[in-house]
Structures are given as C-alpha cells and as structure tokens.
Amino acid sequence: MSGNMKNKLHKFLIVVLTLAVAGTSSGYSTDTKKNTEDAESVVEFVHELDDYVPAKKSYNFYFTYKIVHPWWDAVALGMEDAQKKYLEKGIVITYEYMAPNAASYEDQIKRLALAEKGNYDVIGVDVADEEKISPVLDKMVASGQKVMTFSSSDAAPDCKRIAYVGNTHNYQDGADLTEALCQKLGYKGKIAILVGSHGAPCHEDRAKGAKDTIAKYKNMEIVAVEYDMDSIDVAHELAINILKDYPDLDGFVCCNMSNPVGTARAVTELGSKAVIVGMDHDQEALRYLRDGVIYCLGVQDCYSIGFDTLQVAVKIADGNLPGDLFPDKTDESTTVIYQEEAAPMLEILYGDTSQ
C-alpha cells in the first residue's frame, strides 16, 4: 500500500474508532441515540487477535482485489488494525494490497502470475470472475502456492483454494434487499437491476437473489438488467437511459457500492419516484438514504473482513488447514439499514454531521 494511502487510512481509522466509542454520547435525542447504537452494531471496529500463536516472527502476503474503490479501502482498515496488533506482539507482517482501476479478470490473472514469482507466504484473491479465476487458483495450489480468497467474492465451490473470509450470503443479500423493495411497492411494479461487473460472484449472486425474489410476485416485472462495471458514472448513464425508456419505472435494485450512487443521481436529476435499494456504505449513498432518495442499503462489515483475513492468512502461512483454528468459510455480516440509521452511520463512518 502506498504511503499516502496508509496515512489517509490511519487518519480515518483514528476518526472511526473515536466516533465509535463516543457515538452514544453524541447529543442526539433518545430515539436517535437508539439509532446510533443500531448503526454502531453494523460495523465492528473493536477487535482483538485470537489466542493462536504464530510460528514465525515475520510474514509477507499478497492480496489482490477486484478494483480500486472505497469499499476495499474499508477492508484495508481492518487489515491495518490486525497488522498493528501483531506488531505489538513482536510479529512483523508486510503485505501488498493491489488492484486495477477497472475491474478485469485478465488483469487479475496477470497480477497472480507476477505474485507467484514473489516470495509470499500466502496469496489472497478477491475473485474478479468465478469462471475465469477459479482454474487459475487451482493451478497455483497444485504448484505449491498457499492461496486463499477474501472480501466479497469466493471462488467456485470446487476450487482448491484453502479458505475464504468474507460475505458468504450475497444471494440472500440480494433477496433481502429486493424483498424490502417489493414490500415497499405493495408487490407490484416495474423493476430495473444494475448488477456491477460481469462474472463477479458477489454481483451475480445478488442479482440472482433479486431476480428470484421478483419472480415470486405475479404483479412485478423486471424490465432491464444492466452492468455498470463498478462505475458511478456508468451507473448514472445507465439509470438515465432506463428511466427515459421506462418513465413509469417503480424501482431499482443496485448490486454493488457504486450503482446506488449513480442511480440516485439519475433519479434526482429526472425527478423520478423510483424506489432504490442497494449495497454498502458509500458516503454519498448514505446521504441519499438520509434524504429519502434511497430506501435502504445492505451494509457489509468490511472492517471485520480485513481483520479476519489477516488472522486466517497467518494460520494458512503456518501450514494449517480449515478445521478447529478457522473454518473453510469465515462468514461476515451484512445489515440492511434504513433512513433512520443513515445520519448516525454517516457520523460513525465519516465524521459527517451535516443534516
């Protein structure tokens, strides 16, 4: 990670931890204090290392993820916290944390090929495309590399990767958000789905959850499914075009962290009444949630993903396999939040107290 990024994350971490501890004394009314407590439970900032004693005094890891984006910056915060706690125990952990500026399985394959030539104890992958990347990981494991997956997207079910830390319920997240949308609309209406990146397991699974949920209701119809490739600008353009094609559109299901923002911009720009549900904790998205433009967001605990990823990587580096020390899949939480949790979440995550 670059020095500038580390400094930025370090300052952000101080703000986050301070606000998380002080949040319940923030001067809100009684009801808002409860909302603050609810918001604090969405992301767990206070972590301690477990009782495992590492076999070595130093480790070197390589992590590559789908795209440079604030979502993975939040994962990096958890990693950095774990790194510091290991250092306090006299264990030095270094790691590369690299991704492209645009989602690409071709780019990820190239990065993995380079990583194989490095002297890394463990290589961690947030899978960009399940079909394309899983065979690559199998070959790496067969050649003796210790490979894990992490973050939002695991590999294929039969992949030989050693373990996964992250969201294991993306399908259910998509179904839960869509069920909330369907209920809000009285189980009738026209819906558009913005997926994200082609082949990304988390995006595809959420979209499938959305489609299967809508299919349960005879008066609901999917009129458009588009891929925005994790770009706010592309999502905005797609949403504008969808709203022009379907001015009576009733709702959007947004399957990543970027497309709720692009969609909310489009809805606001065109004065649409379309109801938006989507994923995660982008600051602008939380402001749209606070203002009622977005109906609800599914927020993942990225901090815990990062912290737990580093702990599991240490155990894998020491030659351990899934079992008593760590599971095959370490599940991290997603919490659906609504308008009343938006302002407390903005304060906790960003120090944003604007109303």
HELIX and SHEET records of a PDB file:
HELIX    1   1 GLY A    3  ALA A   22  1                                  20    
HELIX    2   2 GLY A   23  SER A   25  5                                   3    
HELIX    3   3 THR A   30  GLU A   40  1                                  11    
HELIX    4   4 PRO A   70  GLU A   88  1                                  19    
HELIX    5   5 TYR A  105  GLU A  116  1                                  12    
HELIX    6   6 GLU A  130  ALA A  142  1                                  13    
HELIX    7   7 ASN A  170  LYS A  184  1                                  15    
HELIX    8   8 PRO A  201  ILE A  214  1                                  14    
HELIX    9   9 ILE A  232  ASP A  245  1                                  14    
HELIX   10  10 ASN A  259  LEU A  270  1                                  12    
HELIX   11  11 GLN A  283  ARG A  290  1                                   8    
HELIX   12  12 CYS A  302  ALA A  317  1                                  16    
HELIX   13  13 GLN A  339  TYR A  350  1                                  12    
SHEET    1   A 6 VAL A  92  MET A  98  0                                        
SHEET    2   A 6 SER A  58  THR A  64  1                                        
SHEET    3   A 6 VAL A 122  VAL A 125  1                                        
SHEET    4   A 6 VAL A 147  SER A 151  1                                        
SHEET    5   A 6 TYR A 164  GLY A 166  1                                        
SHEET    6   A 6 LYS A 329  ASP A 331  1                                        
SHEET    1   B 6 MET A 220  GLU A 226  0                                        
SHEET    2   B 6 GLY A 189  LEU A 194  1                                        
SHEET    3   B 6 GLY A 251  CYS A 254  1                                        
SHEET    4   B 6 VAL A 275  MET A 279  1                                        
SHEET    5   B 6 ILE A 294  GLN A 300  1                                        
SHEET    6   B 6 THR A 334  ILE A 337 -1                                        
END                                                                             
